[in-house]
Amino acid sequence: MNVIKPTRVRRSRAFVTVFLKEVRENLRDRRTLISAFVTGPLLTPLIFVMLISVSIHRQLDKAEQPLKVPVIGAQYAPNLIDALKAGGIVPQPAIADPEKAVREQEADLVLRLSAEYPKAWRQGEPVQVEMIYDSSQRDAGGSVDRVNQLVQSYARQQGVMRLVARGLSPGTAWPVQVARRDQATAESRAVLLFNMLPYLFVLTIFIGGMYLAIDLTAGERERQSLEPLFANPVPRWKILLGKLAAICAFSTASLLICLLAFSLVGRFLPTDKLGMEINLGWHFAANVLLLQWPMIVLLAALQSLVAAFAKSYREAQTYLSLLMMLPILPSIMLMVMPIKPQEWMYAVPLLGQHLGIIDLLRGTGVAPMHMLLCLAGTAAAALVAVAIGMQLYRSERLAISG
């Protein structure tokens, strides 16, 4: 690690000199480059989009392809079986133990018709169709819904025919009808798939600056290069700001690469087949970058503070790995407790960014007041963290390793 020489550095340029030195030196570090420009910003979008794309294609293919369903007592309801066949269901031979077959995932579901079905049907009495399935198996949910809709459709059709045969209006059986008016737009429905996107952006920022933050604090302590650096006639707060600026530069570059990657790979998602629309273009990227600017500074300051308390590079890496769990808290909270966003929530760091990005995904945009609250709240927290860092940099113990 090079030492800033007093003869070559003026106090007025100390901040810029520290910033350029740290950026230049860490651009030669392979571990920092991989974490800042590959692991977070490139692999995360690719894996995220790939998983969603595979899931969508699998569900669509399963909905369109013929569905094999074992049926017990198919001979008792030939008309029902014909209706299921018309809907793409392929009846399979009966299974001796349907409950065991479902539990062991040998079948998604099994239909069972009682031997009393024909007699009850001829007498105009309600008949029962048993659907044996396991609701804990997520992969079986689509099959269960598909068969259930076909059975319900057949039941309504037969109910109407019975009423007409008795000279009654079909509306007699349904005196109240529910008219659904779904106000969801194609953009707002996309939030169901991309609810974790705000967390991925923050995680990208975190990973982009993590190794640099460790190296500039705990790493230099371990190499015993902080003490010579502090010996220069330069205010230590300028040294800290120079290091923070370098961390923010790497984090910002990481976020920009991530946004670019999402804008490219997001075009290959078949969201239109699900009635969804997602726009991850330049307008979305610019707003996300604006929302995350104070968060970039806040995370850089927090990473530097945590790394400053570590005595070695490995120890700092352990501490920051635990700190990495912090950005996921808003996402978990909103998934576990779906709450209506309030204005004050936008002023809470991490939570405000999450709500703002969700607004962008919904296509409504971030209201100016919400944007102001988000920027002001996170900026205030960042200033506090930077101020604590400045106080810590005044301590002589920071430069001492061991």
C-alpha positions as CSV (number, residue, x, y, z in Angstrom):
1,M,0.0,0.0,0.0
2,N,1.5,3.3,-1.1
3,V,1.9,6.1,1.5
4,I,0.8,9.6,0.7
5,K,3.8,11.8,0.8
6,P,3.5,15.3,2.2
7,T,5.7,16.8,-0.5
8,R,3.3,15.6,-3.2
9,V,0.0,16.2,-1.7
10,R,-1.6,19.5,-0.7
11,R,-4.2,19.5,1.9
12,S,-6.8,20.9,-0.4
13,R,-6.3,17.9,-2.7
14,A,-6.1,15.2,0.0
15,F,-9.6,13.9,-0.6
16,V,-9.1,13.6,-4.4
17,T,-5.7,12.0,-4.0
18,V,-7.0,9.3,-1.5
19,F,-9.9,8.6,-3.7
20,L,-7.9,8.2,-6.9
21,K,-5.2,6.1,-5.1
22,E,-7.7,3.7,-3.6
23,V,-9.7,3.3,-6.9
24,R,-6.5,2.7,-8.9
25,E,-5.1,0.2,-6.5
26,N,-8.3,-1.8,-6.1
27,L,-8.8,-1.9,-9.9
28,R,-5.9,-4.3,-9.9
29,D,-7.4,-6.5,-7.2
30,R,-9.1,-9.5,-8.8
31,R,-11.3,-10.3,-5.8
32,T,-12.7,-6.8,-5.6
33,L,-13.3,-6.6,-9.4
34,I,-15.2,-9.9,-9.4
35,S,-17.4,-9.0,-6.5
36,A,-18.1,-5.5,-7.7
37,F,-18.6,-6.1,-11.5
38,V,-19.5,-9.8,-11.9
39,T,-20.9,-11.6,-8.9
40,G,-23.5,-9.1,-7.8
41,P,-24.4,-7.0,-10.9
42,L,-24.3,-9.8,-13.5
43,L,-24.9,-13.1,-11.9
44,T,-27.8,-11.9,-9.8
45,P,-30.0,-10.7,-12.7
46,L,-29.2,-13.7,-14.8
47,I,-30.1,-16.2,-12.1
48,F,-33.2,-14.2,-11.0
49,V,-34.5,-13.9,-14.5
50,M,-33.6,-17.5,-15.4
51,L,-35.5,-18.9,-12.4
52,I,-38.6,-16.8,-13.1
53,S,-38.5,-17.6,-16.8
54,V,-38.2,-21.4,-16.1
55,S,-41.0,-21.2,-13.5
56,I,-43.3,-19.3,-15.9
57,H,-42.6,-21.6,-18.9
58,R,-43.2,-24.7,-16.7
59,Q,-46.5,-23.4,-15.4
60,L,-47.7,-22.4,-18.9
61,D,-46.6,-25.8,-20.4
62,K,-48.3,-27.6,-17.6
63,A,-51.5,-25.6,-18.2
64,E,-51.5,-26.3,-21.9
65,Q,-50.4,-29.9,-22.0
66,P,-52.8,-32.9,-21.4
67,L,-53.0,-33.7,-17.7
68,K,-53.0,-37.3,-16.6
69,V,-55.3,-37.9,-13.6
70,P,-56.1,-41.3,-12.0
71,V,-59.8,-41.7,-11.6
72,I,-61.5,-44.2,-9.3
73,G,-65.0,-45.1,-10.4
74,A,-64.8,-43.5,-13.8
75,Q,-67.5,-45.9,-15.0
76,Y,-70.1,-44.3,-12.7
77,A,-70.0,-40.9,-14.5
78,P,-69.2,-41.2,-18.2
79,N,-70.6,-37.7,-19.0
80,L,-68.3,-36.1,-16.4
81,I,-65.4,-38.0,-17.7
82,D,-66.1,-36.8,-21.3
83,A,-66.3,-33.2,-20.0
84,L,-62.9,-33.7,-18.3
85,K,-61.4,-35.1,-21.5
86,A,-62.7,-32.1,-23.5
87,G,-60.8,-29.9,-21.0
88,G,-57.5,-31.7,-21.6
89,I,-57.7,-34.2,-18.8
90,V,-56.5,-37.7,-19.6
91,P,-58.1,-40.2,-17.1
92,Q,-55.8,-42.9,-15.9
93,P,-56.5,-46.3,-14.3
94,A,-57.6,-46.4,-10.7
95,I,-55.1,-46.6,-7.9
96,A,-55.5,-49.0,-5.0
97,D,-54.3,-46.5,-2.4
98,P,-54.8,-43.0,-3.6
99,E,-53.8,-41.3,-0.3
100,K,-50.5,-43.0,-0.3
101,A,-49.9,-42.2,-4.0
102,V,-50.5,-38.5,-3.3
103,R,-48.3,-38.4,-0.2
104,E,-45.4,-40.1,-2.0
105,Q,-45.9,-37.7,-5.0
106,E,-46.7,-40.5,-7.4
107,A,-49.7,-38.4,-8.5
108,D,-50.6,-34.7,-8.1
109,L,-54.2,-35.6,-7.4
110,V,-56.7,-38.4,-7.7
111,L,-60.4,-38.2,-8.5
112,R,-62.7,-40.7,-6.7
113,L,-66.4,-41.3,-7.6
114,S,-68.6,-43.2,-5.3
115,A,-70.7,-46.2,-6.4
116,E,-73.8,-44.3,-5.3
117,Y,-73.1,-41.6,-7.9
118,P,-75.4,-43.0,-10.7
119,K,-78.4,-43.5,-8.3
120,A,-78.0,-40.0,-6.8
121,W,-77.7,-38.5,-10.2
122,R,-80.9,-40.1,-11.5
123,Q,-82.8,-39.0,-8.5
124,G,-81.6,-35.4,-9.0
125,E,-79.7,-35.4,-5.7
126,P,-76.3,-33.7,-5.2
127,V,-73.4,-36.0,-6.0
128,Q,-69.9,-35.9,-4.6
129,V,-66.6,-35.9,-6.5
130,E,-63.6,-36.4,-4.2
131,M,-60.3,-34.7,-5.1
132,I,-57.4,-36.2,-3.2
133,Y,-54.4,-34.0,-3.2
134,D,-51.6,-32.6,-1.0
135,S,-51.8,-28.8,-0.7
136,S,-48.2,-28.7,0.7
137,Q,-47.0,-29.7,-2.8
138,R,-46.6,-26.4,-4.7
139,D,-46.2,-28.2,-8.0
140,A,-49.6,-29.8,-7.7
141,G,-51.5,-26.5,-7.2
142,G,-51.9,-25.8,-10.9
143,S,-53.2,-29.3,-11.6
144,V,-55.7,-29.1,-8.7
145,D,-57.0,-25.7,-9.8
146,R,-57.4,-26.9,-13.4
147,V,-59.4,-30.0,-12.5
148,N,-61.5,-28.2,-10.0
149,Q,-62.5,-25.5,-12.5
150,L,-63.5,-28.2,-15.0
151,V,-65.6,-30.0,-12.4
152,Q,-67.3,-26.8,-11.3
153,S,-68.0,-25.8,-14.8
154,Y,-69.6,-29.1,-15.5
155,A,-71.6,-28.9,-12.3
156,R,-73.0,-25.4,-13.3
157,Q,-73.8,-26.6,-16.7
158,Q,-75.8,-29.6,-15.5
159,G,-77.5,-27.4,-12.8
160,V,-78.8,-25.1,-15.5
161,M,-80.1,-28.0,-17.6
162,R,-82.0,-29.4,-14.6
163,L,-83.7,-26.1,-13.9
164,V,-84.6,-25.6,-17.6
165,A,-86.0,-29.2,-17.7
166,R,-88.3,-28.2,-14.8
167,G,-89.4,-25.0,-16.4
168,L,-87.5,-22.8,-14.1
169,S,-85.2,-19.9,-14.9
170,P,-81.5,-20.7,-14.4
171,G,-81.2,-17.5,-12.4
172,T,-83.4,-19.0,-9.7
173,A,-80.4,-21.0,-8.3
174,W,-78.2,-17.9,-8.2
175,P,-80.2,-15.0,-6.7
176,V,-77.0,-13.1,-6.1
177,Q,-74.2,-12.8,-8.6
178,V,-70.8,-11.3,-7.9
179,A,-69.4,-9.0,-10.6
180,R,-65.6,-8.8,-10.2
181,R,-63.9,-5.5,-11.3
182,D,-60.2,-6.1,-11.0
183,Q,-58.4,-2.8,-11.0
184,A,-55.0,-4.3,-11.3
185,T,-53.0,-3.2,-14.4
186,A,-50.5,-5.2,-16.3
187,E,-47.7,-3.3,-14.6
188,S,-49.1,-3.8,-11.1
189,R,-49.5,-7.5,-11.6
190,A,-45.8,-7.7,-12.3
191,V,-45.1,-6.8,-8.7
192,L,-46.1,-10.4,-7.8
193,L,-43.1,-11.7,-9.6
194,F,-40.6,-8.9,-9.0
195,N,-41.3,-8.2,-5.3
196,M,-37.7,-9.2,-4.4
197,L,-36.1,-6.8,-6.9
198,P,-35.5,-3.9,-4.4
199,Y,-33.6,-6.3,-2.2
200,L,-31.5,-7.5,-5.1
201,F,-30.5,-3.9,-5.9
202,V,-29.5,-3.2,-2.3
203,L,-27.6,-6.5,-2.2
204,T,-25.8,-5.6,-5.4
205,I,-24.7,-2.3,-3.8
206,F,-23.6,-4.1,-0.6
207,I,-21.5,-6.7,-2.4
208,G,-20.1,-4.1,-4.8
209,G,-18.4,-2.2,-2.0
210,M,-17.9,-4.9,0.6
211,Y,-14.4,-6.1,-0.3
212,L,-13.2,-2.6,-0.9
213,A,-14.5,-1.5,2.5
214,I,-12.8,-4.4,4.2
215,D,-9.5,-3.8,2.4
216,L,-9.4,0.0,3.1
217,T,-9.9,-0.5,6.8
218,A,-9.3,-4.0,8.2
219,G,-7.0,-4.9,5.4
220,E,-4.8,-1.9,5.9
221,R,-4.8,-2.4,9.7
222,E,-3.6,-6.0,9.1
223,R,-0.9,-4.8,6.7
224,Q,0.0,-2.0,9.2
225,S,-0.3,0.6,6.5
226,L,-2.9,2.8,8.2
227,E,-0.4,4.2,10.7
228,P,2.0,5.7,8.0
229,L,-1.1,7.0,6.2
230,F,-2.3,8.8,9.3
231,A,1.2,10.2,9.8
232,N,0.7,12.5,6.8
233,P,-0.3,16.2,7.6
234,V,-3.7,15.6,6.2
235,P,-7.0,15.9,8.2
236,R,-8.2,12.4,8.8
237,W,-11.8,13.2,7.9
238,K,-10.5,13.9,4.3
239,I,-8.8,10.5,4.3
240,L,-12.1,8.9,5.4
241,L,-14.1,10.8,2.8
242,G,-11.6,9.7,0.1
243,K,-12.0,6.1,1.1
244,L,-15.8,6.4,1.3
245,A,-15.9,8.0,-2.2
246,A,-13.9,5.0,-3.6
247,I,-16.3,2.5,-2.0
248,C,-19.3,4.5,-3.3
249,A,-17.8,4.6,-6.8
250,F,-17.5,0.8,-6.9
251,S,-21.0,0.3,-5.4
252,T,-22.5,2.8,-8.0
253,A,-20.7,1.0,-10.9
254,S,-22.0,-2.3,-9.6
255,L,-25.6,-1.0,-9.4
256,L,-25.4,0.5,-12.9
257,I,-24.2,-2.8,-14.3
258,C,-27.0,-4.6,-12.5
259,L,-29.6,-2.2,-13.9
260,L,-28.2,-2.6,-17.4
261,A,-28.3,-6.4,-17.0
262,F,-31.9,-6.3,-15.9
263,S,-33.0,-4.1,-18.7
264,L,-31.5,-6.5,-21.2
265,V,-32.4,-9.9,-19.8
266,G,-35.8,-8.7,-18.6
267,R,-36.9,-8.5,-22.2
268,F,-36.8,-12.3,-22.5
269,L,-39.3,-12.9,-19.7
270,P,-42.7,-14.1,-21.1
271,T,-44.6,-11.8,-18.8
272,D,-47.1,-11.0,-21.5
273,K,-48.4,-14.6,-21.4
274,L,-49.4,-14.0,-17.8
275,G,-51.1,-10.7,-18.5
276,M,-48.2,-8.7,-17.0
277,E,-46.0,-5.9,-18.2
278,I,-42.6,-4.9,-16.8
279,N,-40.5,-1.9,-18.0
280,L,-36.9,-1.9,-16.7
281,G,-35.7,0.7,-19.2
282,W,-33.7,3.9,-18.7
283,H,-36.5,5.7,-16.9
284,F,-36.8,3.0,-14.3
285,A,-33.0,2.8,-14.0
286,A,-32.6,6.5,-13.5
287,N,-35.2,6.6,-10.7
288,V,-33.7,3.6,-9.0
289,L,-30.3,5.2,-9.1
290,L,-31.7,8.4,-7.6
291,L,-33.4,6.5,-4.8
292,Q,-30.3,4.5,-4.0
293,W,-27.8,7.3,-4.0
294,P,-28.0,8.1,-0.2
295,M,-28.3,4.3,0.4
296,I,-24.9,3.8,-1.3
297,V,-23.3,6.3,1.0
298,L,-25.1,4.8,4.1
299,L,-24.0,1.3,3.3
300,A,-20.4,2.4,2.5
301,A,-20.2,4.2,5.9
302,L,-21.7,1.2,7.7
303,Q,-19.3,-1.2,6.0
304,S,-16.4,0.9,6.9
305,L,-17.5,1.2,10.6
306,V,-18.0,-2.5,10.9
307,A,-14.7,-3.3,9.2
308,A,-12.9,-0.8,11.5
309,F,-13.7,-2.9,14.6
310,A,-12.2,-6.0,13.0
311,K,-8.5,-6.9,13.6
312,S,-8.1,-8.8,10.4
313,Y,-9.5,-9.1,6.9
314,R,-11.1,-12.5,7.7
315,E,-12.8,-11.2,10.8
316,A,-14.2,-8.1,8.9
317,Q,-15.5,-10.5,6.2
318,T,-17.4,-12.4,8.9
319,Y,-18.9,-9.3,10.4
320,L,-20.0,-7.9,7.0
321,S,-21.5,-11.2,6.0
322,L,-23.8,-10.9,9.0
323,L,-24.6,-7.3,8.2
324,M,-25.6,-8.4,4.7
325,M,-28.8,-9.8,6.3
326,L,-30.0,-6.3,7.1
327,P,-31.2,-5.3,3.6
328,I,-33.6,-8.2,3.4
329,L,-35.5,-7.2,6.4
330,P,-38.0,-4.8,4.6
331,S,-38.7,-7.4,2.0
332,I,-39.4,-10.1,4.6
333,M,-41.5,-7.7,6.7
334,L,-43.7,-6.7,3.8
335,M,-44.2,-10.4,2.7
336,V,-45.0,-11.6,6.2
337,M,-47.1,-8.5,7.1
338,P,-48.7,-7.0,4.0
339,I,-49.3,-3.5,5.2
340,K,-50.6,-0.4,3.4
341,P,-47.7,2.0,2.8
342,Q,-47.8,5.2,4.9
343,E,-45.9,8.4,4.0
344,W,-43.6,8.2,7.0
345,M,-42.4,4.7,5.8
346,Y,-40.6,6.4,2.9
347,A,-38.3,8.2,5.3
348,V,-37.1,4.9,6.8
349,P,-33.8,3.7,5.2
350,L,-34.1,0.5,3.2
351,L,-37.9,0.5,3.6
352,G,-38.3,3.7,1.7
353,Q,-36.2,2.4,-1.2
354,H,-38.2,-0.8,-1.2
355,L,-41.5,1.0,-1.4
356,G,-40.2,3.5,-4.0
357,I,-39.0,0.7,-6.3
358,I,-42.3,-1.1,-5.9
359,D,-44.1,2.0,-7.0
360,L,-41.9,2.2,-10.1
361,L,-42.7,-1.5,-10.9
362,R,-46.4,-0.8,-10.5
363,G,-46.1,1.9,-13.2
364,T,-47.5,4.6,-10.9
365,G,-44.1,6.3,-10.4
366,V,-42.8,7.7,-7.1
367,A,-44.7,10.7,-5.8
368,P,-42.5,13.8,-5.3
369,M,-43.2,13.9,-1.6
370,H,-42.3,10.2,-1.2
371,M,-39.1,10.7,-3.2
372,L,-38.2,13.7,-1.0
373,L,-38.9,11.7,2.2
374,C,-36.9,8.7,1.0
375,L,-33.9,10.8,0.0
376,A,-34.0,13.0,3.2
377,G,-34.4,10.1,5.6
378,T,-31.7,8.0,4.1
379,A,-29.4,11.0,3.7
380,A,-29.8,11.9,7.3
381,A,-28.9,8.3,8.4
382,A,-25.9,8.4,6.1
383,L,-24.6,11.7,7.6
384,V,-24.9,10.2,11.1
385,A,-22.9,7.1,10.0
386,V,-20.3,9.3,8.3
387,A,-20.0,11.5,11.4
388,I,-19.4,8.4,13.6
389,G,-16.8,7.3,11.1
390,M,-15.0,10.6,11.3
391,Q,-15.0,10.4,15.1
392,L,-13.6,6.8,14.9
393,Y,-10.8,7.9,12.5
394,R,-9.6,10.3,15.1
395,S,-8.7,7.4,17.4
396,E,-5.1,6.3,17.4
397,R,-6.3,2.8,18.1
398,L,-7.7,2.5,14.6
399,A,-4.2,2.4,13.1
400,I,-2.9,-0.3,15.5
401,S,-3.3,-3.9,14.5
402,G,-3.4,-6.9,16.8
